[in-house]
């Protein structure tokens, strides 16, 4: 087993985590208000779902930038 394979495995896990967060945030932005409406919740909950998805998108963007700046094999 190569010494870099541990770094690459961690890098791949981070990529998958970012992809899952982006997918979940998109689904939350689409279906959150529909679920809130179906449950008869106030419009404030729609806004809460949008802010939660926005926070997830910001986190995913920051994580992707960090991964782009520090790829595996970069020994800085």
PyMOL commands that place a pseudoatom at each C-alpha (Angstrom):
pseudoatom trace, name=CA, resn=UNK, resi=1, chain=A, elem=C, hetatm=0, pos=[0.000, 0.000, 0.000]
pseudoatom trace, name=CA, resn=UNK, resi=2, chain=A, elem=C, hetatm=0, pos=[1.312, 3.397, -0.946]
pseudoatom trace, name=CA, resn=UNK, resi=3, chain=A, elem=C, hetatm=0, pos=[1.928, 6.084, 1.692]
pseudoatom trace, name=CA, resn=UNK, resi=4, chain=A, elem=C, hetatm=0, pos=[-0.128, 8.565, -0.337]
pseudoatom trace, name=CA, resn=UNK, resi=5, chain=A, elem=C, hetatm=0, pos=[-3.163, 6.295, -0.480]
pseudoatom trace, name=CA, resn=UNK, resi=6, chain=A, elem=C, hetatm=0, pos=[-4.183, 7.371, 3.044]
pseudoatom trace, name=CA, resn=UNK, resi=7, chain=A, elem=C, hetatm=0, pos=[-4.096, 11.001, 1.978]
pseudoatom trace, name=CA, resn=UNK, resi=8, chain=A, elem=C, hetatm=0, pos=[-6.035, 10.246, -1.193]
pseudoatom trace, name=CA, resn=UNK, resi=9, chain=A, elem=C, hetatm=0, pos=[-8.642, 8.267, 0.759]
pseudoatom trace, name=CA, resn=UNK, resi=10, chain=A, elem=C, hetatm=0, pos=[-9.202, 11.183, 3.143]
pseudoatom trace, name=CA, resn=UNK, resi=11, chain=A, elem=C, hetatm=0, pos=[-9.376, 13.554, 0.182]
pseudoatom trace, name=CA, resn=UNK, resi=12, chain=A, elem=C, hetatm=0, pos=[-11.986, 11.358, -1.501]
pseudoatom trace, name=CA, resn=UNK, resi=13, chain=A, elem=C, hetatm=0, pos=[-14.048, 11.251, 1.699]
pseudoatom trace, name=CA, resn=UNK, resi=14, chain=A, elem=C, hetatm=0, pos=[-13.991, 15.047, 1.872]
pseudoatom trace, name=CA, resn=UNK, resi=15, chain=A, elem=C, hetatm=0, pos=[-15.097, 15.258, -1.772]
pseudoatom trace, name=CA, resn=UNK, resi=16, chain=A, elem=C, hetatm=0, pos=[-17.988, 12.888, -1.103]
pseudoatom trace, name=CA, resn=UNK, resi=17, chain=A, elem=C, hetatm=0, pos=[-18.993, 14.844, 2.007]
pseudoatom trace, name=CA, resn=UNK, resi=18, chain=A, elem=C, hetatm=0, pos=[-19.040, 18.120, 0.052]
pseudoatom trace, name=CA, resn=UNK, resi=19, chain=A, elem=C, hetatm=0, pos=[-21.082, 16.497, -2.719]
pseudoatom trace, name=CA, resn=UNK, resi=20, chain=A, elem=C, hetatm=0, pos=[-23.610, 15.124, -0.223]
pseudoatom trace, name=CA, resn=UNK, resi=21, chain=A, elem=C, hetatm=0, pos=[-23.939, 18.493, 1.522]
pseudoatom trace, name=CA, resn=UNK, resi=22, chain=A, elem=C, hetatm=0, pos=[-24.563, 20.218, -1.816]
pseudoatom trace, name=CA, resn=UNK, resi=23, chain=A, elem=C, hetatm=0, pos=[-27.203, 17.630, -2.758]
pseudoatom trace, name=CA, resn=UNK, resi=24, chain=A, elem=C, hetatm=0, pos=[-28.900, 17.820, 0.650]
pseudoatom trace, name=CA, resn=UNK, resi=25, chain=A, elem=C, hetatm=0, pos=[-28.900, 21.626, 0.598]
pseudoatom trace, name=CA, resn=UNK, resi=26, chain=A, elem=C, hetatm=0, pos=[-30.490, 21.658, -2.835]
pseudoatom trace, name=CA, resn=UNK, resi=27, chain=A, elem=C, hetatm=0, pos=[-33.173, 19.207, -1.782]
pseudoatom trace, name=CA, resn=UNK, resi=28, chain=A, elem=C, hetatm=0, pos=[-33.817, 21.198, 1.394]
pseudoatom trace, name=CA, resn=UNK, resi=29, chain=A, elem=C, hetatm=0, pos=[-34.221, 24.403, -0.605]
pseudoatom trace, name=CA, resn=UNK, resi=30, chain=A, elem=C, hetatm=0, pos=[-36.689, 22.706, -2.940]
pseudoatom trace, name=CA, resn=UNK, resi=31, chain=A, elem=C, hetatm=0, pos=[-38.694, 20.496, -0.609]
pseudoatom trace, name=CA, resn=UNK, resi=32, chain=A, elem=C, hetatm=0, pos=[-38.400, 22.357, 2.707]
pseudoatom trace, name=CA, resn=UNK, resi=33, chain=A, elem=C, hetatm=0, pos=[-41.023, 24.991, 1.922]
pseudoatom trace, name=CA, resn=UNK, resi=34, chain=A, elem=C, hetatm=0, pos=[-43.315, 22.350, 0.452]
pseudoatom trace, name=CA, resn=UNK, resi=35, chain=A, elem=C, hetatm=0, pos=[-43.081, 20.288, 3.637]
pseudoatom trace, name=CA, resn=UNK, resi=36, chain=A, elem=C, hetatm=0, pos=[-43.646, 23.368, 5.792]
pseudoatom trace, name=CA, resn=UNK, resi=37, chain=A, elem=C, hetatm=0, pos=[-46.708, 24.258, 3.734]
pseudoatom trace, name=CA, resn=UNK, resi=38, chain=A, elem=C, hetatm=0, pos=[-48.062, 20.727, 3.944]
pseudoatom trace, name=CA, resn=UNK, resi=39, chain=A, elem=C, hetatm=0, pos=[-47.658, 20.765, 7.730]
pseudoatom trace, name=CA, resn=UNK, resi=40, chain=A, elem=C, hetatm=0, pos=[-49.327, 24.164, 7.980]
pseudoatom trace, name=CA, resn=UNK, resi=41, chain=A, elem=C, hetatm=0, pos=[-46.268, 25.896, 9.450]
pseudoatom trace, name=CA, resn=UNK, resi=42, chain=A, elem=C, hetatm=0, pos=[-45.798, 29.651, 9.292]
pseudoatom trace, name=CA, resn=UNK, resi=43, chain=A, elem=C, hetatm=0, pos=[-43.890, 31.313, 6.467]
pseudoatom trace, name=CA, resn=UNK, resi=44, chain=A, elem=C, hetatm=0, pos=[-41.012, 31.909, 8.887]
pseudoatom trace, name=CA, resn=UNK, resi=45, chain=A, elem=C, hetatm=0, pos=[-40.157, 28.228, 8.572]
pseudoatom trace, name=CA, resn=UNK, resi=46, chain=A, elem=C, hetatm=0, pos=[-39.762, 28.626, 4.800]
pseudoatom trace, name=CA, resn=UNK, resi=47, chain=A, elem=C, hetatm=0, pos=[-37.176, 31.275, 5.468]
pseudoatom trace, name=CA, resn=UNK, resi=48, chain=A, elem=C, hetatm=0, pos=[-35.462, 29.026, 8.008]
pseudoatom trace, name=CA, resn=UNK, resi=49, chain=A, elem=C, hetatm=0, pos=[-35.158, 26.266, 5.406]
pseudoatom trace, name=CA, resn=UNK, resi=50, chain=A, elem=C, hetatm=0, pos=[-33.702, 28.700, 2.880]
pseudoatom trace, name=CA, resn=UNK, resi=51, chain=A, elem=C, hetatm=0, pos=[-31.154, 30.032, 5.382]
pseudoatom trace, name=CA, resn=UNK, resi=52, chain=A, elem=C, hetatm=0, pos=[-30.146, 26.499, 6.375]
pseudoatom trace, name=CA, resn=UNK, resi=53, chain=A, elem=C, hetatm=0, pos=[-29.595, 25.555, 2.742]
pseudoatom trace, name=CA, resn=UNK, resi=54, chain=A, elem=C, hetatm=0, pos=[-27.675, 28.783, 2.138]
pseudoatom trace, name=CA, resn=UNK, resi=55, chain=A, elem=C, hetatm=0, pos=[-25.408, 28.012, 5.098]
pseudoatom trace, name=CA, resn=UNK, resi=56, chain=A, elem=C, hetatm=0, pos=[-24.807, 24.517, 3.719]
pseudoatom trace, name=CA, resn=UNK, resi=57, chain=A, elem=C, hetatm=0, pos=[-23.916, 25.919, 0.288]
pseudoatom trace, name=CA, resn=UNK, resi=58, chain=A, elem=C, hetatm=0, pos=[-21.482, 28.410, 1.856]
pseudoatom trace, name=CA, resn=UNK, resi=59, chain=A, elem=C, hetatm=0, pos=[-19.854, 25.641, 3.901]
pseudoatom trace, name=CA, resn=UNK, resi=60, chain=A, elem=C, hetatm=0, pos=[-19.545, 23.419, 0.811]
pseudoatom trace, name=CA, resn=UNK, resi=61, chain=A, elem=C, hetatm=0, pos=[-17.981, 26.254, -1.190]
pseudoatom trace, name=CA, resn=UNK, resi=62, chain=A, elem=C, hetatm=0, pos=[-15.457, 26.957, 1.576]
pseudoatom trace, name=CA, resn=UNK, resi=63, chain=A, elem=C, hetatm=0, pos=[-14.615, 23.264, 1.899]
pseudoatom trace, name=CA, resn=UNK, resi=64, chain=A, elem=C, hetatm=0, pos=[-14.153, 22.946, -1.866]
pseudoatom trace, name=CA, resn=UNK, resi=65, chain=A, elem=C, hetatm=0, pos=[-11.825, 25.958, -1.904]
pseudoatom trace, name=CA, resn=UNK, resi=66, chain=A, elem=C, hetatm=0, pos=[-9.782, 24.460, 0.946]
pseudoatom trace, name=CA, resn=UNK, resi=67, chain=A, elem=C, hetatm=0, pos=[-9.522, 21.162, -0.933]
pseudoatom trace, name=CA, resn=UNK, resi=68, chain=A, elem=C, hetatm=0, pos=[-8.520, 22.960, -4.112]
pseudoatom trace, name=CA, resn=UNK, resi=69, chain=A, elem=C, hetatm=0, pos=[-5.741, 24.826, -2.301]
pseudoatom trace, name=CA, resn=UNK, resi=70, chain=A, elem=C, hetatm=0, pos=[-4.409, 21.705, -0.519]
pseudoatom trace, name=CA, resn=UNK, resi=71, chain=A, elem=C, hetatm=0, pos=[-4.624, 18.720, -2.876]
pseudoatom trace, name=CA, resn=UNK, resi=72, chain=A, elem=C, hetatm=0, pos=[-3.273, 15.327, -1.767]
pseudoatom trace, name=CA, resn=UNK, resi=73, chain=A, elem=C, hetatm=0, pos=[0.440, 14.980, -2.233]
pseudoatom trace, name=CA, resn=UNK, resi=74, chain=A, elem=C, hetatm=0, pos=[1.018, 18.670, -1.516]
pseudoatom trace, name=CA, resn=UNK, resi=75, chain=A, elem=C, hetatm=0, pos=[3.617, 18.524, 1.280]
pseudoatom trace, name=CA, resn=UNK, resi=76, chain=A, elem=C, hetatm=0, pos=[3.585, 22.199, 2.250]
for i in range(1, 76): cmd.bond("trace and resi %d" % i, "trace and resi %d" % (i + 1))
show_as sticks, trace
zoom trace
